[in-house]
Amino acid sequence: MYFVYILESLSCGRNYVGFTQDLNSRLEQHNRGNVTSTKPFRPWKIIYSEGKKRRLKHVSVKNI
């Protein structure tokens, strides 16, 4: 299963949209600072996720 997710930064309120097969592991990567684009805004929490059976070619916030 694939997941589309939205994170919210607990430090500044910024949002981040991502896509993964392992939601919990990916959140840990964001919070450990392993993702360059989200590292300065840690910590993060998941505010939305949706599972999909197939990988999406394109993610639009309008579809979430």
Summary of the structure (lengths in Angstrom):
residues: 64
radius of gyration: 11.5
end to end distance: 16.5
largest distance: 32.9
contacts: 150
relative contact order: 0.34
helix: 25%
strand: 36%
